Amino acid sequence: MMKLVFAADHMQILLEPGVKRIGSAPDADIVLRGEGVLPQHCEMQVNAQGVMLKIARGAAVSVNQRLVDGLLSLRPGDQIAFDTVEATLVVIDAVRPGERPATPEIDDVNVTTVRAALPKYTLRALTGRMLGRSYPLTGATVVGRAPDCQLRLDDTNLSRKHAKLIPTNEGVVIEDLGSTNGSFHNGKRVQRAVAQAGDEIGFDTLRFQLLELGQEGMASAPAARAGVPRWVWLVAALSVAAALVFALR
């Protein structure tokens, strides 16, 4: 586990798995007060592999005194400046099996824990420069080119606010937001649809596969079936049935 230790008046922040939105907006997961901090300045994607920093367009962020942008991986000890708000990424030693955790060894009076519900679904890019990259859906997610989109895709064919994805217990609701080039569910243009794990979701020519976390290896079959005409499956089933009848005669 890691934590952010700030140089000034901000509390230390324990980083638990999930996506942490950082900015001056009151509903941000980590609220920073600084004259140059944008409402949605950046976000940290925390998982077992480490911490990824995704920086919003126009946001001033430095890592180890070097101005950075886009998406980059952070390492323990990195010094991060969110405009003028400075912090250091620090590793918290894991507790060994059988040991009692040291009672608040993290200056805990001044520590705030940021907890986020683990996402159920993730989008895996099937096309374009993002090929193979995954985007967890941590809640209602607006997709588009605008800087304040939760999933910002830098593609000129997308509308500024192209579509909204809403995770539910029954699947992910796709809502087109009046885009010019359309939103798609398994290749069909839709205004509203419900996608299941394994389905394909598209925005203009960009294509993604919807995966349920923990079930990624089982998701390819539904996606493959979705693009096959129903009559093909019917002919295949009749062929198998005919072969069985012939074998039993």
C-alpha positions in Angstrom: 0.0 0.0 0.0 1.1 3.6 -0.6 0.3 7.0 0.7 0.7 10.6 -0.5 2.6 12.8 2.0 2.0 16.5 1.4 4.6 19.1 2.1 2.1 21.7 3.3 -1.2 21.8 5.1 -2.9 18.8 3.5 -3.4 15.6 5.3 -1.6 12.4 4.3 -3.7 10.2 2.1 -3.7 6.4 2.1 -4.1 5.1 -1.5 -6.3 2.1 -1.6 -7.1 0.2 -4.9 -9.4 2.1 -7.3 -9.4 5.4 -9.1 -8.8 8.6 -7.1 -10.0 11.9 -8.7 -7.8 14.8 -7.7 -8.7 18.4 -8.0 -10.3 21.5 -6.4 -13.9 20.3 -7.0 -15.8 19.6 -3.7 -16.7 16.1 -4.9 -13.2 15.1 -5.8 -11.8 12.0 -4.0 -8.7 14.1 -3.0 -9.6 17.8 -2.7 -6.6 20.1 -3.1 -6.7 23.8 -2.5 -4.4 25.7 -4.7 -4.9 28.7 -7.0 -3.8 26.8 -10.1 -5.5 23.4 -9.2 -8.3 22.6 -11.7 -11.6 21.1 -10.6 -10.6 17.8 -12.2 -6.8 18.2 -12.2 -5.8 14.5 -12.6 -6.5 11.1 -11.3 -4.5 8.2 -9.8 -5.3 4.7 -10.8 -4.2 2.4 -8.0 -3.9 -1.4 -8.4 -1.7 -4.3 -7.4 0.8 -3.3 -10.1 1.3 0.2 -8.8 0.0 3.7 -9.4 -0.8 5.3 -12.8 -1.2 9.1 -13.0 -3.6 10.4 -15.7 -3.4 14.2 -16.2 -6.2 16.4 -17.5 -5.5 18.6 -20.4 -4.2 22.0 -19.3 -3.4 20.8 -15.7 0.1 21.7 -14.4 1.7 18.6 -12.9 5.4 17.9 -12.3 7.0 14.7 -11.3 10.5 15.0 -9.8 10.7 18.6 -11.0 9.8 17.7 -14.6 6.6 18.9 -16.2 4.6 15.9 -17.4 1.3 15.3 -19.2 -0.9 12.4 -20.4 -0.6 9.0 -18.6 2.5 7.8 -16.7 3.5 5.3 -14.1 4.6 6.5 -10.7 7.2 5.0 -8.5 7.7 5.1 -4.7 9.7 8.2 -3.8 8.4 10.3 -6.7 7.8 13.9 -5.8 4.6 15.2 -7.4 3.5 18.8 -7.7 -0.1 19.4 -8.5 0.5 23.0 -9.7 2.0 24.4 -6.4 0.7 21.7 -4.1 3.6 19.2 -3.5 3.5 15.6 -2.3 5.7 12.5 -2.1 4.5 9.0 -3.0 5.6 6.7 -0.1 5.3 2.9 0.4 3.8 1.7 3.6 5.5 -1.5 4.7 3.2 -4.6 4.5 2.4 -6.6 7.7 4.0 -10.0 7.6 1.8 -13.0 8.3 1.4 -13.7 12.0 2.5 -10.1 13.0 0.2 -7.6 14.6 0.0 -4.4 12.6 2.0 -1.7 14.3 -0.5 0.6 15.8 -0.7 3.6 13.6 2.7 3.9 12.4 1.8 6.3 9.7 1.4 9.5 11.7 -2.1 8.4 11.8 -3.7 11.3 13.6 -3.2 13.3 10.3 -3.9 10.5 7.9 -7.1 10.4 5.7 -8.0 7.1 4.0 -9.6 7.4 0.6 -11.8 4.4 0.0 -13.3 3.6 -3.3 -15.7 0.8 -4.3 -13.9 -1.6 -6.6 -15.3 -1.3 -10.1 -17.3 -4.3 -11.5 -16.7 -3.6 -15.2 -13.8 -2.4 -17.3 -13.5 -1.4 -21.0 -10.6 -2.9 -23.0 -9.7 -1.0 -26.2 -9.8 -3.1 -29.3 -8.7 -0.4 -31.8 -6.6 2.7 -32.1 -3.7 4.0 -30.1 -5.3 2.7 -26.9 -5.3 -0.9 -28.2 -5.1 -3.3 -25.2 -5.5 -0.6 -22.6 -8.2 -1.0 -19.9 -10.4 1.6 -18.4 -12.3 0.6 -15.2 -15.8 2.0 -14.9 -15.9 3.3 -11.3 -19.4 4.9 -11.8 -21.4 6.9 -14.3 -18.8 7.7 -17.0 -19.1 10.4 -19.7 -17.0 9.5 -22.7 -15.7 12.2 -25.1 -13.1 14.8 -26.0 -14.0 17.4 -23.3 -11.4 17.8 -20.5 -14.1 17.2 -17.9 -15.1 13.8 -19.3 -14.5 10.9 -16.9 -13.1 8.9 -19.9 -11.4 11.4 -22.2 -10.5 10.0 -25.6 -8.3 12.2 -27.8 -10.0 11.5 -31.1 -11.2 14.3 -33.4 -14.1 12.1 -34.6 -15.7 12.0 -31.2 -18.1 14.6 -29.9 -17.0 16.6 -26.8 -19.5 14.7 -24.7 -20.2 11.6 -26.8 -21.9 9.1 -24.6 -22.5 8.1 -21.0 -21.9 4.6 -19.5 -23.7 3.7 -16.4 -22.7 0.4 -14.6 -25.7 -1.4 -13.0 -26.3 -4.9 -11.6 -27.9 -5.9 -14.9 -25.0 -4.6 -17.1 -23.7 -1.3 -18.4 -26.3 1.2 -19.8 -25.0 3.0 -22.9 -26.6 6.4 -23.5 -25.7 8.4 -26.6 -25.5 12.1 -25.8 -26.4 13.4 -29.2 -23.1 12.6 -30.8 -22.4 13.3 -34.4 -20.9 9.9 -35.4 -22.8 7.7 -33.1 -22.5 5.1 -30.3 -22.7 1.4 -31.0 -23.6 -1.9 -29.3 -22.3 -5.0 -30.9 -21.9 -3.1 -34.2 -25.5 -1.6 -34.2 -25.9 2.2 -33.7 -28.0 2.9 -30.6 -29.4 5.8 -28.6 -29.7 3.6 -25.5 -28.8 0.0 -24.9 -27.7 -2.3 -22.1 -24.3 -4.1 -22.7 -23.3 -7.3 -21.0 -19.8 -8.7 -20.2 -18.2 -9.7 -23.5 -20.2 -7.2 -25.6 -18.6 -4.7 -27.9 -19.2 -1.0 -27.3 -18.2 1.6 -29.9 -17.9 5.3 -30.2 -17.6 6.3 -33.9 -14.8 3.9 -35.1 -13.3 3.3 -31.6 -14.2 -0.1 -30.3 -14.0 -1.5 -26.8 -14.9 -4.9 -25.2 -16.8 -4.8 -21.9 -15.3 -7.1 -19.3 -16.4 -8.0 -15.9 -13.5 -7.9 -13.5 -12.6 -11.3 -12.4 -14.3 -12.9 -15.4 -12.0 -11.5 -18.2 -11.0 -14.9 -19.5 -14.7 -15.9 -20.0 -15.7 -12.8 -21.9 -14.5 -13.5 -25.4 -17.2 -16.0 -26.3 -20.2 -13.7 -25.9 -18.5 -11.1 -28.0 -17.7 -13.5 -30.8 -21.3 -14.8 -30.8 -22.7 -11.3 -30.9 -21.3 -10.7 -34.4 -22.5 -14.0 -35.9 -25.9 -14.1 -37.7 -28.5 -16.3 -35.9 -29.1 -18.4 -39.0 -25.5 -19.6 -38.9 -26.0 -21.0 -35.4 -29.3 -22.6 -36.5 -27.7 -24.3 -39.5 -24.9 -25.5 -37.3 -27.3 -26.9 -34.7 -29.4 -28.7 -37.5 -26.2 -30.2 -38.9 -25.2 -31.6 -35.6 -28.7 -33.0 -35.0 -28.6 -34.7 -38.5 -25.2 -36.2 -37.8 -26.5 -37.7 -34.5 -29.6 -39.2 -36.2 -27.5 -40.7 -39.0 -25.1 -42.2 -36.4 -27.9 -43.9 -34.5 -29.5 -45.5 -37.6 
